[in-house]
């Protein structure tokens, strides 16, 4: 197993950095949004992957991924208004840690970038490496368009 690093494109969110941080650092917000139709949108773009049975609380979420089983992720660290660190907790053929990095661009605009460290075998990397990068950029795009409140 080897750790591979992937970095998303920088995205801009038309909200204050604190608002974005507060929203993203609580998985309950994500759960409400995912269960309102986002899972179907993801499934239409990546038909090989279906995510079902999504459940979340403030610090963690779990869901089933077609062909892989139950996946769990947990927020392990929050640096107010700057960084949210998330780690996988088994259930998938790869282990990963990713960071959501936030920086103020203006008073009402935030720059966001995701960094993923994935621990996977060489074979899985050959099969999934490009898709992981695509998926990370798609996740960044999705997070940039959430209904921040």
N, C-alpha and C positions, 0 to 999 in steps of 0.2 A: 504494500500500500504506500502511496505517495501523495503528498499534498500538492494540489494545483491551485493557483490563484487566478481569479477572474474579477475584472472590474467593469462595472457598467458605464455607459455613457452618462455624462452629467445631465441631470434634468432640472428644470426650473419649476417651482411651485409658487403660484400667485397667492401666497399667504405668509404671514409672519412666522419666523422660525419657531417661536414658542408654541404657536397653534399647531404647526406641523409635528413637532416633537411630541406634544401632549396626545395628539391623535394616534400617531404611529406607535407610541410606547405602551399602548393599551390594546391587546389583542381582541378585546370585546368589540371595539370599533370595527376592526377588520372582519370579525365574524358576522356582524350585522350586514356589512357591505357584501361579503362573499355569498351569504345565503340569500341575498336579494337579486341574484341573477348573474353575478360575475363568474361563478363556477361554470355555468352554461356557456358563457362567452369564451372562457379558456378552453373548454372541451371542443368548441367549434374550430378553434385555431390549431389545436394540437389533438387530433382525433385519437391518437394512440394512448393518450393519457386521460383518464377520468378521475376526478377527485370527488369523493362523496363523504357523507357523514361528518361534515366539518363541525367541530365543537371548540369553544374557546373560553378562557377566562382572562383576567388582566395580564397574566404572565406567561401563559402557554396556550397552545392549540394542538389539536390532533385531528387527523383525517385519514381516510383510506385512499390509496392510490392504486389504480388498476394494475394488477400483475406484481405489485410490490408489497402490499399489505398496509398495516397501520403505520403512519408516520406521526412523530411528535416533535414539536419544536418549542423552545422555551427562551424567553428573554432572560439573559444572564447578567446583563449590566446596562445601566442607563447613566449617561453623563448628560445632565440636564441641558437641553436645547441643542446638543452637538452630536451625540452618538448613541445608537441603540445596538447592542450586541445580542445576536440570536444564535442558539446552537441546536443541532438535531439531537434527539434522544432515541436512537435506535429505530428499527423498523424498516430502514431503507438500506440498499446495498452500498451506500456511501455515507460517511459522516461528514458534517459540514458545520462551519461557523460563518456567519456573515454579519457585516456591519452596515448599518444605515448611517451615513455621514451627512450632517446638515450644516450649512454655513449660510449666514445672511448675505444676500446679494444687495437688497435694499431693505427699507423698513417693512415693506409688504411683499417681499419676494425672497424665497429660500432656494439655494442650490442644494441638490441632493445627489449623492453617488452611493452605489452599493458595492461592497467588496465581499467576494465569496472565497473562502478557503475550503476546498473539497478534498477529503481523504478517500481515495479510491484506487482500485487496482489499475494497472496499465491497460488491461483489456476494456474495463468500463470507461476509462478515459478516452480510448480510441473510439469507442462507440458513442459516448455521450458528451465528450468535451465541447464540441461545437454547439450542441443543443443546450448545454449548460450556459454558455455565453449568451446564446439567443434568449434563453429563458430568463437570465438575469436582466438583460436589457428590457425584455417584455415586462418583468416585474417592476423595474424602475419606472417604465412608462405608465403602468397601472397605478403605482403609488403616487405618481405626479398628478394624476387626474382624479384622485379620491375626493369625496365631498367633505373637505375639511371644515370643521365648525369650531 
